[in-house]
Amino acid sequence: MEEDSPEEVQGETSRCLGNCPDNCWHRASCLCHVGRGSHAGISKSYRCPISRQQEQVRNVMALLSGRHGNLVDLGSGDGRIVLEAHKHGFGPTVGYELNPWLVRLANFHAWRAGHYGKVSYRQEDLWKVDLTECKNVTVFLAPSVLSLLQEKMEAELPDDALVVAGRFPFTEWTPCRIEGDGVDRAWAYTMQAQRLPAGSAVLPVPKELKSPV
């Protein structure tokens, strides 16, 4: 299928927004992964239905401060995290999203910001994404999915990877740092710390993740 130009996406997005009040493209994405992949039917609310406002984005980027390398956003929605990470020097930055409208909207946002073609948005099932080479991972997903995603991350991510979760935490993991309050809160987790045996001494927080004094 031929890829739509940014101008075509802009026109179709404008028509969609005119007919769909209250950020419908975020709500529509919630059911996108239901019935797909190895965990089909596990949840009716795959993604957190709250749109990623600027405060959330700032909190995520604060937790990623001092990091570098590639970044993957699982359930990337309208692409804000991927785009902002690219602006902060991460690369390559890739968002995985099943909803085709959100993939097109994310590409439009990248084009409008002057970064079209420099970031990547892929219409793929996150359960099939290979995480073995990922250094930085961000997720804004519902609690019912995070426990299953935790298993995948523990099995695939390298020890030096950092995971940042927005709005809802990984309840069985211990965060190394937290930013924000309420629905804007975000948690950072080092994978090496999550793999320590029960009762082991806690690893020191990496220098780049320490809050500035």
N, CA, C and O of each residue as an XYZ file, in Angstrom:
852
protein
N       0.834     -1.188      0.000
C       0.000      0.000      0.000
C       0.872      1.243      0.000
O       1.836      1.323      0.762
N       0.549      2.205     -0.839
C       1.323      3.432     -0.923
C       1.099      4.281      0.314
O      -0.033      4.440      0.770
N       2.181      4.827      0.857
C       2.083      5.624      2.071
C       1.503      6.993      1.755
O       1.875      7.615      0.760
N       0.595      7.462      2.596
C       0.009      8.777      2.405
C       1.025      9.869      2.662
O       1.903      9.730      3.514
N       0.898     10.963      1.913
C       1.766     12.108      2.150
C       1.312     12.823      3.409
O       0.163     12.664      3.821
N       2.195     13.615      4.039
C       1.784     14.367      5.229
C       0.607     15.285      4.965
O      -0.231     15.481      5.845
N       0.526     15.856      3.760
C      -0.588     16.747      3.433
C      -1.909     15.997      3.411
O      -2.929     16.521      3.859
N      -1.898     14.755      2.885
C      -3.116     13.949      2.861
C      -3.522     13.556      4.272
O      -4.706     13.550      4.609
N      -2.533     13.229      5.095
C      -2.827     12.886      6.482
C      -3.431     14.079      7.200
O      -4.375     13.923      7.974
N      -2.896     15.275      6.953
C      -3.417     16.469      7.600
C      -4.882     16.675      7.257
O      -5.688     16.985      8.135
N      -5.241     16.501      5.963
C      -6.623     16.691      5.552
C      -7.555     15.688      6.185
O      -8.630     16.048      6.665
N      -7.147     14.412      6.189
C      -8.009     13.375      6.755
C      -8.087     13.498      8.268
O      -9.137     13.243      8.858
N      -6.975     13.889      8.908
C      -6.986     14.072     10.353
C      -7.919     15.206     10.741
O      -8.657     15.099     11.721
N      -7.889     16.290      9.978
C      -8.766     17.424     10.271
C     -10.223     17.027     10.175
O     -11.037     17.435     11.004
N     -10.561     16.233      9.169
C     -11.951     15.772      9.023
C     -12.337     14.875     10.188
O     -13.456     14.953     10.693
N     -11.393     14.007     10.622
C     -11.674     13.120     11.755
C     -11.921     13.929     13.018
O     -12.880     13.679     13.748
N     -11.052     14.899     13.270
C     -11.176     15.674     14.496
C     -12.454     16.492     14.496
O     -13.026     16.760     15.552
N     -12.900     16.888     13.316
C     -14.133     17.655     13.246
C     -15.345     16.832     13.609
O     -16.351     17.380     14.061
N     -15.272     15.530     13.423
C     -16.406     14.645     13.700
C     -16.260     13.863     14.997
O     -17.195     13.181     15.417
N     -15.092     13.956     15.638
C     -14.830     13.131     16.815
C     -14.386     14.014     17.972
O     -13.205     14.348     18.073
N     -15.310     14.396     18.845
C     -14.946     15.273     19.955
C     -14.150     14.569     21.034
O     -14.105     13.341     21.105
N     -13.515     15.393     21.885
C     -12.886     14.915     23.114
C     -11.792     13.884     22.873
O     -11.747     12.847     23.536
N     -10.889     14.183     21.897
C      -9.714     13.338     21.659
C     -10.063     11.880     21.393
O      -9.522     10.976     22.030
N     -10.978     11.660     20.440
C     -11.451     10.293     20.202
C     -10.341      9.360     19.754
O     -10.433      8.154     19.982
N      -9.283      9.885     19.115
C      -8.258      8.990     18.610
C      -7.515      8.282     19.730
O      -6.950      7.212     19.508
N      -7.502      8.859     20.943
C      -6.895      8.167     22.077
C      -7.831      7.084     22.590
O      -7.385      5.985     22.922
N      -9.126      7.382     22.659
C     -10.068      6.378     23.149
C     -10.173      5.217     22.183
O     -10.284      4.065     22.602
N     -10.138      5.510     20.889
C     -10.285      4.448     19.895
C      -9.138      3.467     19.950
O      -9.297      2.305     19.578
N      -7.978      3.921     20.410
C      -6.814      3.042     20.443
C      -6.875      2.028     21.577
O      -6.115      1.060     21.569
N      -7.748      2.221     22.536
C      -7.756      1.371     23.726
C      -8.041     -0.087     23.410
O      -7.522     -0.976     24.085
N      -8.855     -0.349     22.396
C      -9.232     -1.720     22.075
C      -8.388     -2.303     20.954
O      -8.645     -3.417     20.498
N      -7.382     -1.558     20.508
C      -6.696     -1.920     19.279
C      -5.993     -3.271     19.351
O      -5.977     -4.006     18.364
N      -5.412     -3.610     20.498
C      -4.654     -4.857     20.600
C      -5.497     -6.019     21.133
O      -5.001     -7.142     21.216
N      -6.750     -5.775     21.491
C      -7.593     -6.847     22.015
C      -7.856     -7.866     20.917
O      -8.197     -7.501     19.792
N      -7.699     -9.137     21.242
C      -7.952    -10.186     20.260
C      -6.785    -10.439     19.333
O      -6.922    -11.183     18.363
N      -5.628     -9.834     19.609
C      -4.467    -10.039     18.768
C      -3.307    -10.552     19.603
O      -3.259    -10.343     20.815
N      -2.386    -11.218     18.954
C      -1.162    -11.630     19.626
C      -1.367    -12.783     20.588
O      -2.441    -13.382     20.655
N      -0.300    -13.083     21.340
C      -0.328    -14.252     22.221
C      -1.159    -14.030     23.474
O      -1.464    -14.988     24.184
N      -1.533    -12.784     23.764
C      -2.338    -12.490     24.944
C      -3.698    -11.936     24.527
O      -4.213    -11.002     25.143
N      -4.267    -12.514     23.488
C      -5.535    -12.027     22.960
C      -6.632    -12.060     24.013
O      -6.772    -13.027     24.762
N      -7.408    -10.978     24.053
C      -8.569    -10.922     24.919
C      -8.285    -10.661     26.377
O      -9.167    -10.847     27.216
N      -7.058    -10.227     26.711
C      -6.720    -10.068     28.119
C      -7.314     -8.818     28.731
O      -7.485     -8.754     29.949
N      -7.632     -7.825     27.923
C      -8.061     -6.557     28.500
C      -8.922     -5.781     27.535
O      -8.743     -5.865     26.320
N      -9.860     -5.024     28.078
C     -10.677     -4.142     27.265
C     -10.133     -2.716     27.273
O     -10.676     -1.842     26.597
N      -9.083     -2.479     28.020
C      -8.502     -1.137     28.076
C      -6.995     -1.262     27.984
O      -6.282     -1.149     28.981
N      -6.524     -1.496     26.773
C      -5.110     -1.773     26.553
C      -4.247     -0.576     26.908
O      -3.257     -0.711     27.627
N      -4.617      0.585     26.410
C      -3.835      1.777     26.662
C      -4.538      2.670     27.657
O      -5.767      2.709     27.720
N      -3.747      3.388     28.434
C      -4.311      4.410     29.302
C      -5.066      5.417     28.435
O      -4.470      5.975     27.513
N      -6.366      5.678     28.694
C      -7.163      6.522     27.814
C      -6.877      8.005     27.955
O      -7.462      8.804     27.224
N      -6.000      8.405     28.867
C      -5.676      9.814     29.023
C      -4.587     10.192     28.031
O      -3.556      9.523     27.962
N      -4.800     11.251     27.267
C      -3.806     11.667     26.287
C      -2.548     12.149     26.983
O      -2.602     12.619     28.120
N      -1.414     12.034     26.302
C      -0.132     12.407     26.885
C       0.063     13.908     26.776
O       0.511     14.404     25.742
N      -0.261     14.618     27.809
C      -0.085     16.047     27.814
C       1.377     16.391     28.074
O       2.191     15.523     28.388
N       1.693     17.689     27.935
C       3.073     18.116     28.016
C       3.727     17.812     29.358
O       4.920     17.512     29.404
N       2.972     17.885     30.449
C       3.553     17.597     31.757
C       4.008     16.142     31.831
O       5.065     15.850     32.390
N       3.219     15.231     31.273
C       3.606     13.831     31.237
C       4.879     13.639     30.427
O       5.783     12.904     30.825
N       4.932     14.313     29.283
C       6.112     14.203     28.430
C       7.343     14.734     29.158
O       8.413     14.128     29.093
N       7.199     15.848     29.841
C       8.332     16.415     30.586
C       8.815     15.461     31.672
O      10.020     15.315     31.877
N       7.897     14.820     32.361
C       8.285     13.882     33.412
C       9.044     12.694     32.838
O      10.040     12.254     33.411
N       8.580     12.178     31.719
C       9.264     11.059     31.075
C      10.672     11.467     30.657
O      11.631     10.730     30.890
N      10.796     12.639     30.040
C      12.110     13.078     29.582
C      13.041     13.365     30.755
O      14.253     13.182     30.640
N      12.489     13.811     31.878
C      13.313     14.036     33.066
C      13.913     12.725     33.552
O      15.070     12.688     33.970
N      13.129     11.645     33.500
C      13.624     10.337     33.932
C      14.640      9.762     32.952
O      15.471      8.934     33.326
N      14.572     10.198     31.712
C      15.510      9.730     30.692
C      16.752     10.614     30.600
O      17.660     10.331     29.818
N      16.795     11.671     31.388
C      17.924     12.597     31.338
C      19.242     11.877     31.625
O      19.342     11.103     32.577
N      20.238     12.137     30.801
C      21.541     11.499     30.961
C      21.673     10.193     30.212
O      22.768      9.639     30.115
N      20.572      9.693     29.680
C      20.595      8.452     28.906
C      20.864      8.765     27.432
O      20.780      9.918     27.009
N      21.185      7.740     26.666
C      21.403      7.903     25.233
C      21.100      6.576     24.545
O      20.752      5.595     25.202
N      21.233      6.552     23.234
C      20.979      5.340     22.466
C      19.562      5.267     21.933
O      18.869      6.280     21.843
N      19.141      4.077     21.584
C      17.823      3.927     20.963
C      16.713      4.050     22.002
O      16.935      3.903     23.204
N      15.513      4.322     21.496
C      14.333      4.400     22.370
C      13.143      3.808     21.652
O      12.905      4.078     20.475
N      12.393      2.986     22.388
C      11.181      2.358     21.857
C      10.002      2.743     22.737
O      10.073      2.640     23.961
N       8.920      3.188     22.111
C       7.683      3.497     22.838
C       6.647      2.452     22.454
O       6.253      2.363     21.291
N       6.203      1.660     23.429
C       5.250      0.578     23.173
C       3.830      1.091     23.374
O       3.442      1.434     24.491
N       3.058      1.142     22.294
C       1.746      1.756     22.309
C       1.921      3.262     22.201
O       1.539      4.005     23.104
N       2.500      3.707     21.093
C       3.012      5.072     20.989
C       1.966      6.144     20.732
O       2.290      7.332     20.762
N       0.705      5.754     20.477
C      -0.356      6.740     20.337
C      -0.070      7.779     19.280
O       0.258      7.436     18.144
N      -0.190      9.069     19.643
C       0.016     10.137     18.664
C       1.483     10.504     18.497
O       1.796     11.477     17.811
N       2.389      9.749     19.107
C       3.811      9.870     18.809
C       4.584     10.913     19.575
O       5.736     11.182     19.233
N       4.003     11.517     20.602
C       4.670     12.624     21.287
C       5.973     12.217     21.968
O       6.968     12.937     21.895
N       5.964     11.058     22.632
C       7.162     10.627     23.339
C       8.298     10.354     22.356
O       9.432     10.775     22.585
N       8.004      9.663     21.283
C       9.023      9.342     20.277
C       9.613     10.619     19.684
O      10.829     10.735     19.531
N       8.767     11.556     19.358
C       9.218     12.809     18.761
C      10.084     13.612     19.740
O      11.127     14.145     19.362
N       9.646     13.692     20.985
C      10.399     14.448     21.983
C      11.742     13.777     22.269
O      12.751     14.458     22.455
N      11.755     12.452     22.305
C      13.013     11.739     22.540
C      14.009     12.007     21.418
O      15.204     12.171     21.663
N      13.512     12.050     20.197
C      14.384     12.373     19.059
C      14.976     13.769     19.210
O      16.157     13.978     18.932
N      14.167     14.714     19.648
C      14.649     16.082     19.850
C      15.718     16.149     20.937
O      16.567     17.040     20.927
N      15.672     15.201     21.877
C      16.649     15.164     22.969
C      17.876     14.322     22.629
O      18.709     14.069     23.499
N      17.996     13.890     21.390
C      19.199     13.204     20.955
C      19.161     11.698     20.964
O      20.168     11.068     20.642
N      18.041     11.087     21.320
C      17.940      9.631     21.263
C      17.818      9.188     19.799
O      17.270      9.907     18.964
N      18.331      8.011     19.510
C      18.199      7.509     18.161
C      18.773      6.107     18.000
O      19.766      5.749     18.631
N      18.125      5.321     17.139
C      16.833      5.648     16.513
C      15.692      5.608     17.530
O      15.770      4.910     18.541
N      14.639      6.366     17.247
C      13.449      6.378     18.097
C      12.298      5.769     17.309
O      12.008      6.182     16.186
N      11.644      4.772     17.922
C      10.609      4.012     17.223
C       9.370      3.874     18.101
O       9.477      3.555     19.285
N       8.204      4.113     17.528
C       6.951      3.893     18.224
C       6.193      2.743     17.598
O       6.101      2.648     16.374
N       5.650      1.870     18.425
C       4.850      0.741     17.947
C       3.401      0.964     18.339
O       3.090      1.173     19.511
N       2.521      0.918     17.355
C       1.108      1.237     17.555
C       0.265      0.475     16.540
O       0.567      0.495     15.347
N      -0.788     -0.195     16.999
C      -1.637     -0.963     16.086
C      -2.679     -0.106     15.368
O      -3.074     -0.425     14.247
N      -3.120      0.960     15.993
C      -4.172      1.781     15.395
C      -3.614      2.573     14.218
O      -2.763      3.438     14.423
N      -4.065      2.309     12.993
C      -3.500      2.996     11.824
C      -3.722      4.501     11.844
O      -2.880      5.254     11.354
N      -4.847      4.955     12.406
C      -5.093      6.390     12.480
C      -4.057      7.070     13.353
O      -3.586      8.160     13.026
N      -3.699      6.436     14.463
C      -2.707      7.030     15.347
C      -1.320      7.039     14.720
O      -0.545      7.971     14.938
N      -1.004      6.018     13.949
C       0.277      5.994     13.240
C       0.342      7.152     12.248
O       1.369      7.821     12.135
N      -0.743      7.382     11.540
C      -0.777      8.478     10.572
C      -0.738      9.830     11.275
O      -0.089     10.763     10.803
N      -1.433      9.930     12.404
C      -1.421     11.174     13.165
C      -0.014     11.459     13.701
O       0.440     12.603     13.688
N       0.669     10.417     14.170
C       2.029     10.585     14.674
C       2.964     11.076     13.571
O       3.796     11.953     13.803
N       2.826     10.519     12.387
C       3.647     10.961     11.259
C       3.342     12.406     10.886
O       4.242     13.160     10.513
N       2.065     12.793     10.988
C       1.705     14.184     10.712
C       2.365     15.115     11.725
O       2.893     16.163     11.354
N       2.337     14.732     13.015
C       2.983     15.552     14.041
C       4.481     15.685     13.768
O       5.056     16.760     13.936
N       5.108     14.583     13.344
C       6.537     14.630     13.034
C       6.802     15.556     11.848
O       7.771     16.315     11.853
N       5.946     15.493     10.843
C       6.093     16.360      9.666
C       5.923     17.824     10.050
O       6.696     18.679      9.618
N       4.917     18.108     10.858
C       4.655     19.491     11.264
C       5.813     20.051     12.090
O       6.089     21.250     12.048
N       6.493     19.173     12.846
C       7.621     19.606     13.671
C       8.935     19.637     12.899
O       9.969     20.021     13.447
N       8.900     19.235     11.633
C      10.109     19.247     10.819
C      10.995     18.036     10.989
O      12.177     18.079     10.646
N      10.439     16.941     11.520
C      11.235     15.738     11.764
C      10.682     14.514     11.029
O      10.997     13.378     11.384
N       9.871     14.746     10.022
C       9.291     13.624      9.273
C      10.407     12.818      8.602
O      11.275     13.384      7.937
N      10.378     11.494      8.780
C      11.404     10.628      8.228
C      12.585     10.416      9.158
O      13.415      9.540      8.915
N      12.672     11.212     10.227
C      13.767     11.069     11.186
C      13.362     10.229     12.391
O      14.214      9.763     13.149
N      12.062     10.040     12.561
C      11.521      9.149     13.587
C      10.693      8.081     12.884
O      10.317      8.245     11.723
N      10.413      7.000     13.580
C       9.704      5.888     12.944
C       8.493      5.470     13.772
O       8.589      5.295     14.987
N       7.352      5.311     13.102
C       6.130      4.816     13.740
C       5.673      3.589     12.961
O       5.444      3.662     11.754
N       5.545      2.478     13.647
C       5.237      1.219     12.983
C       3.920      0.645     13.485
O       3.661      0.597     14.688
N       3.107      0.218     12.552
C       1.822     -0.387     12.901
C       2.061     -1.871     13.163
O       1.893     -2.709     12.277
N       2.454     -2.177     14.396
C       2.805     -3.542     14.775
C       2.300     -3.859     16.174
O       2.107     -2.964     16.996
N       2.092     -5.136     16.429
C       1.683     -5.642     17.728
C       2.889     -5.631     18.662
O       3.917     -6.229     18.346
N       2.780     -4.967     19.795
C       3.930     -4.854     20.688
C       4.389     -6.200     21.230
O       5.555     -6.355     21.592
N       3.478     -7.185     21.291
C       3.874     -8.495     21.808
C       4.859     -9.191     20.875
O       5.549    -10.127     21.279
N       4.922     -8.736     19.638
C       5.823     -9.355     18.658
C       7.104     -8.556     18.459
O       7.959     -8.940     17.660
N       7.240     -7.456     19.175
C       8.426     -6.613     19.045
C       9.604     -7.262     19.783
O       9.469     -7.674     20.935
N      10.744     -7.348     19.117
C      11.958     -7.892     19.728
C      12.621     -6.787     20.557
O      13.025     -5.757     20.017
N      12.729     -7.008     21.867
C      13.275     -5.995     22.766
C      14.730     -6.248     23.154
O      15.276     -5.523     23.986
N      15.352     -7.238     22.581
C      16.675     -7.657     23.041
C      17.759     -6.601     22.842
O      18.775     -6.633     23.536
N      17.567     -5.667     21.910
C      18.570     -4.633     21.666
C      18.122     -3.258     22.156
O      18.785     -2.257     21.880
N      17.015     -3.201     22.872
C      16.468     -1.906     23.305
C      17.167     -1.412     24.569
O      17.363     -2.168     25.520
N      17.534     -0.147     24.564
C      18.202      0.465     25.715
C      17.260      1.314     26.558
O      17.441      1.422     27.770
N      16.262      1.913     25.929
C      15.305      2.782     26.627
C      13.905      2.451     26.123
O      13.655      2.458     24.918
N      12.995      2.161     27.049
C      11.634      1.763     26.681
C      10.647      2.609     27.478
O      10.798      2.767     28.690
N       9.643      3.147     26.805
C       8.589      3.898     27.480
C       7.245      3.225     27.225
O       7.000      2.682     26.148
N       6.369      3.273     28.247
C       5.045      2.660     28.126
C       4.017      3.506     28.867
O       4.263      3.962     29.983
N       2.866      3.710     28.237
C       1.694      4.309     28.871
C       0.552      3.318     28.648
O      -0.231      3.467     27.710
N       0.462      2.314     29.510
C      -0.484      1.225     29.289
C      -1.283      0.937     30.552
O      -0.907      1.344     31.651
N      -2.390      0.227     30.375
C      -3.274     -0.099     31.488
C      -2.623     -1.134     32.415
O      -1.798     -1.932     31.971
N      -2.998     -1.118     33.711
C      -2.403     -2.049     34.673
C      -2.553     -3.511     34.290
O      -1.651     -4.311     34.538
N      -3.689     -3.872     33.684
C      -3.917     -5.277     33.332
C      -2.923     -5.780     32.305
O      -2.716     -6.988     32.185
N      -2.309     -4.881     31.567
C      -1.349     -5.274     30.543
C       0.082     -5.238     31.077
O       0.934     -6.012     30.641
N       0.337     -4.342     32.016
C       1.706     -4.158     32.488
C       2.292     -5.429     33.103
O       3.481     -5.702     32.936
N       1.469     -6.211     33.817
C       1.994     -7.429     34.439
C       2.467     -8.431     33.398
O       3.471     -9.115     33.599
N       1.748     -8.520     32.292
C       2.158     -9.420     31.215
C       3.362     -8.860     30.463
O       4.263     -9.604     30.074
N       3.369     -7.560     30.267
C       4.496     -6.927     29.588
C       5.762     -7.054     30.429
O       6.867     -7.154     29.894
N       5.593     -7.048     31.732
C       6.727     -7.220     32.637
C       7.458     -8.524     32.344
O       8.688     -8.553     32.315
N       6.718     -9.591     32.128
C       7.326    -10.887     31.825
C       8.147    -10.816     30.546
O       9.256    -11.347     30.482
N       7.606    -10.165     29.537
C       8.312    -10.045     28.254
C       9.585     -9.229     28.416
O      10.628     -9.579     27.863
N       9.500     -8.141     29.176
C      10.672     -7.291     29.370
C      11.763     -7.999     30.148
O      12.942     -7.895     29.810
N      11.374     -8.719     31.190
C      12.366     -9.457     31.988
C      13.065    -10.521     31.151
O      14.236    -10.827     31.376
N      12.353    -11.076     30.196
C      12.923    -12.132     29.369
C      13.807    -11.591     28.247
O      14.728    -12.277     27.802
N      13.536    -10.362     27.783
C      14.192     -9.881     26.570
C      15.127     -8.685     26.749
O      16.140     -8.602     26.053
N      14.825     -7.765     27.648
C      15.618     -6.543     27.737
C      17.010     -6.811     28.325
O      17.153     -7.658     29.206
N      18.034     -6.098     27.846
C      19.368     -6.237     28.431
C      19.425     -5.588     29.819
O      18.560     -4.785     30.169
N      20.435     -5.938     30.597
C      20.555     -5.433     31.964
C      20.670     -3.913     32.030
O      20.206     -3.299     32.990
N      21.286     -3.302     31.018
C      21.497     -1.862     31.064
C      20.323     -1.063     30.507
O      20.434      0.145     30.296
N      19.203     -1.734     30.270
C      18.023     -1.039     29.754
C      17.312     -0.292     30.876
O      17.357     -0.688     32.040
N      16.652      0.802     30.490
C      15.828      1.575     31.415
C      14.397      1.579     30.892
O      14.161      1.829     29.711
N      13.451      1.303     31.775
C      12.029      1.317     31.413
C      11.359      2.469     32.148
O      11.541      2.625     33.356
N      10.589      3.272     31.431
C       9.834      4.359     32.033
C       8.351      4.107     31.793
O       7.912      3.979     30.650
N       7.585      4.036     32.879
C       6.136      3.824     32.794
C       5.412      5.091     33.214
O       5.761      5.710     34.219
N       4.395      5.478     32.437
C       3.632      6.671     32.752
C       2.248      6.349     33.277
O       1.594      5.425     32.792
N       1.804      7.098     34.255
C       0.500      7.044     34.925
C       0.315      5.816     35.796
O      -0.087      5.947     36.952
N       0.598      4.620     35.276
C       0.489      3.409     36.085
C       1.856      2.750     36.204
O       2.562      2.633     35.202
N       2.259      2.309     37.414
C       3.573      1.687     37.599
C       3.525      0.173     37.376
O       2.454     -0.429     37.302
N       4.706     -0.417     37.273
C       4.845     -1.867     37.357
C       4.823     -2.214     38.840
O       5.785     -1.927     39.553
N       3.755     -2.820     39.309
C       3.559     -3.004     40.749
C       4.545     -3.977     41.382
O       4.778     -3.913     42.589
N       5.129     -4.876     40.592
C       6.063     -5.860     41.144
C       7.520     -5.431     40.997
O       8.421     -6.161     41.410
N       7.757     -4.279     40.426
C       9.113     -3.762     40.264
C       9.369     -2.620     41.235
O       8.438     -1.959     41.694
N      10.631     -2.397     41.539
C      11.030     -1.289     42.404
C      11.625     -0.173     41.554
O      12.647     -0.386     40.901
N      11.015      1.008     41.544
C      11.537      2.102     40.720
C      12.810      2.694     41.316
O      13.000      2.683     42.533
N      13.666      3.203     40.461
C      14.872      3.881     40.925
C      14.643      5.381     41.037
O      15.419      6.092     41.676
N      13.568      5.858     40.408
C      13.266      7.292     40.474
C      11.818      7.516     40.032
O      11.296      6.772     39.202
N      11.174      8.543     40.589
C       9.790      8.886     40.262
C       9.716     10.382     39.983
O      10.353     11.183     40.667
N       8.936     10.748     38.978
C       8.732     12.164     38.648
C       7.238     12.449     38.554
O       6.476     11.632     38.037
N       6.822     13.614     39.056
C       5.449     14.067     38.874
C       4.483     13.548     39.910
O       4.839     12.775     40.799
N       3.233     14.001     39.769
C       2.161     13.623     40.687
C       0.900     13.256     39.913
O       0.735     13.632     38.753
N       0.012     12.512     40.579
C      -1.290     12.176     39.991
C      -1.163     11.450     38.668
O      -0.310     10.575     38.511
N      -2.013     11.811     37.713
C      -2.021     11.128     36.419
C      -0.786     11.437     35.592
O      -0.525     10.762     34.596
N      -0.016     12.453     35.991
C       1.195     12.819     35.250
C       2.436     12.107     35.777
O       3.528     12.292     35.240
N       2.283     11.297     36.819
C       3.448     10.646     37.432
C       4.060      9.614     36.496
O       3.359      8.954     35.727
N       5.386      9.487     36.576
C       6.114      8.495     35.785
C       7.164      7.830     36.665
O       7.712      8.455     37.573
N       7.440      6.561     36.388
C       8.364      5.745     37.173
C       9.479      5.217     36.268
O       9.219      4.805     35.137
N      10.704      5.229     36.760
C      11.839      4.681     36.011
C      12.341      3.417     36.685
O      12.420      3.349     37.912
N      12.682      2.412     35.877
C      13.142      1.125     36.391
C      14.397      0.680     35.628
O      14.411      0.680     34.397
N      15.432      0.307     36.351
C      16.597     -0.295     35.718
C      16.393     -1.803     35.681
O      16.001     -2.409     36.679
N      16.655     -2.396     34.545
C      16.393     -3.829     34.404
C      17.322     -4.672     35.273
O      16.914     -5.715     35.783
N      18.556     -4.235     35.443
C      19.480     -5.022     36.267
C      18.957     -5.163     37.689
O      19.072     -6.228     38.294
N      18.380     -4.081     38.225
C      17.855     -4.126     39.588
C      16.668     -5.073     39.705
O      16.496     -5.720     40.738
N      15.849     -5.165     38.665
C      14.664     -6.027     38.724
C      15.043     -7.503     38.690
O      14.244     -8.356     39.077
N      16.243     -7.809     38.235
C      16.666     -9.214     38.127
C      17.429     -9.691     39.349
O      17.841    -10.850     39.402
N      17.628     -8.812     40.347
C      18.324     -9.225     41.553
C      17.492    -10.253     42.318
O      16.273    -10.105     42.402
N      18.115    -11.288     42.876
C      17.376    -12.256     43.689
C      16.751    -11.576     44.899
O      17.247    -10.555     45.374
N      15.664    -12.149     45.391
C      15.004    -11.593     46.574
C      15.977    -11.549     47.740
O      16.679    -12.522     48.015
N      16.011    -10.410     48.421
C      16.888    -10.248     49.563
C      18.271     -9.744     49.236
O      19.082     -9.528     50.137
N      18.559     -9.549     47.937
C      19.872     -9.041     47.542
C      19.993     -7.568     47.900
O      18.991     -6.867     48.041
N      21.212     -7.114     48.043
C      21.443     -5.693     48.297
C      20.982     -4.891     47.087
O      21.178     -5.308     45.946
N      20.377     -3.756     47.338
C      19.881     -2.918     46.252
C      21.042     -2.226     45.561
O      21.924     -1.678     46.221
N      21.043     -2.250     44.235
C      22.082     -1.578     43.472
C      21.960     -0.070     43.627
O      20.846      0.442     43.741
N      23.075      0.658     43.635
C      22.989      2.120     43.688
C      22.345      2.662     42.425
O      22.466      2.069     41.353
N      21.662      3.791     42.553
C      21.028      4.416     41.395
C      22.116      4.924     40.465
O      23.036      5.602     40.923
N      22.041      4.614     39.151
C      23.047      5.130     38.214
C      23.144      6.637     38.300
O      22.148      7.320     38.535
N      24.362      7.160     38.107
C      24.633      8.585     38.261
C      23.712      9.435     37.409
O      23.236     10.479     37.854
N      23.453      8.985     36.159
C      22.660      9.802     35.253
C      21.185      9.855     35.657
O      20.443     10.691     35.143
N      20.740      8.968     36.578
C      19.352      8.944     36.979
C      19.101      9.658     38.299
O      17.951      9.789     38.719
N      20.145     10.115     38.951
C      19.960     10.800     40.209
C      19.355     12.178     39.992
O      19.720     12.882     39.051
N      18.430     12.562     40.865
C      17.813     13.872     40.762
C      18.851     14.946     41.065
O      19.676     14.783     41.963
N      18.806     16.058     40.303
C      19.757     17.134     40.574
C      19.527     17.736     41.946
O      18.384     17.887     42.378
N      20.599     18.079     42.628
C      20.493     18.650     43.972
C      20.071     20.111     43.889
O      19.927     20.771     44.918
